[in-house]
Amino acid sequence: MSKITVSGGKPLKGRVDLKGAKNLVTKAMVAALLGDGPSELRDVPFISDVEIVSRLLQLHGVQINHAEDGTMSLDPSNVKSARMVDIDAHAGSSRIPILFCGPLLHQLGEAFIPGLGGCHIGDRPIDYHFEVLRNFGAVIEELPNGTRLSAPKGLKGAKISLPYPSVGATEQVLLTATRAEGLTELSGAAIEPEIMDLIAILQKMGAIISVDTDRVIRIEGVKRLGGYSHRALFDRNEAASWAAAALATKGDIFVGGARQQELTTFLNVFRKVGGAFDISDEGIRFWHPGGDLNPVVIETDVHPGFMTDWQQPLVVALTQAKGLSIVHETVYENRFGFTDALVEMGAQIQIYRECLGGTPCRFGQRNFNHSAVISGPTPLKGADIRVPDLRGGFSHMVAALAAEGVSNVTNVQLISRGYEHFLQKLTDLGADFTYSENE
């Protein structure tokens, strides 16, 4: 377990540069399995989730080279089956193996999936995925240590309707339908920018995919796909995280590679809170212009709404806003556990089961604590904190950096799942901290 000791109260100032989005890059790596030739993916970050997917692909015979400049080559010429015990050992806490199913069924006729982990932020059932795969004709067999999937009659196009626009289930359909026989129609699809970038990759490989304005995606199956060459979409979650850090620490951070289009909803909220930003071709500068921050009311939602991954670091900044802010979480029902540490540091945050947004959500009658009321401004003081998950962990680091006094933050290795060179970036921004391992 790793630990960071932070001396807070110092504004973060400087520049950080983004690479490709964690939520796109790992899926693009899996997509390379579908091709009959090598692929090249650029701007791939050096994060632990990428390492996990690389190991899983290598287990299945994919040759991978990840260059220092972030360029990754993937050659699936010798795809093979892997033992479930090896998949389980290499998957760790990642949930990405579920997306191997479609490509492996096409390439090998079978797939093995261990029990899945991931951040504990709510119910992320794999039922959607298995139901999707059954619709394509997959046969699913539950085993004591995981699941075996086969396709004795091949995979056929299907008509699928998702009860909720799940990003993971939409990715599953795309990765499965592109080489399934016939037409697939997916309604209720997720349309996040990372989904659209994955569609662009699949089209480069030879897929035929159309997206309608009513969340309907149609895929005409093709017999073969080639490789691709693609520069990954920037990580908008990391961009928003550093923006919130600038606001919470009264700092000034230029985020190289950030783009306005994919951050429009976040930028509107950032401006309402009282943050300042300046957009250029090279990136976006975020800073605290001085004076009081304003309270806001936020409801997280699927794209084009306010992303659930954006609310956690922003909540830290809202502890310094003058008045009452409300955050209604509608995507994951268990994403406010990170606020316990903020309260210990001096924040005034109350969590409610009721829907405190403009409209009731799917969690409203299920007794989940999914709304937060933040009262500010409240000074934060240093504390001992254990990182609970990726985004919550970054938020705890922001709180420690904004707080007066010393904070000891443990389990920080989780942050490396989605933030490349995290410690070096903190150093570049002038953070005062020490790092140690095996605490």
Secondary structure, 3 states (H helix, E strand, C coil): CCEEEEECCCCCEEEEECCECHHHHHHHHHHHHHECCCEEEECCCCCHHHHHHHHHHHHCCCEEEECCCCCEEEECCCCCCCCHHHHHHHHCCCCHHHHHHHHHHHHHCEEEECCCCCCCCCCCCCHHHHHHHHHCCCEEEEECCEEEEECCCCCECCEEECCCCCHHHHHHHHHHHCCCECEEEEECCCCCHHHHHHHHHHHHHCCEEEECCCCEEEEECCCCECCCEEECCECHHHHHHHHHHHHHCCCEEEEECCCCHHHHHHHHHHHHHCCEEEECCCEEEEECCCCCECCCEEEECCCCCECHHHHHHHHHHHCCECEEEEEECCCCCCCCCCHHHHHHCCCEEEEECCCCCCCCCCCCCCCCCCEEEEEECCCCECCEEECCCHHHHHHHHHHHHHCECEEEEECHHHHHHCCCCHHHHHHHCCCCEEEECCC
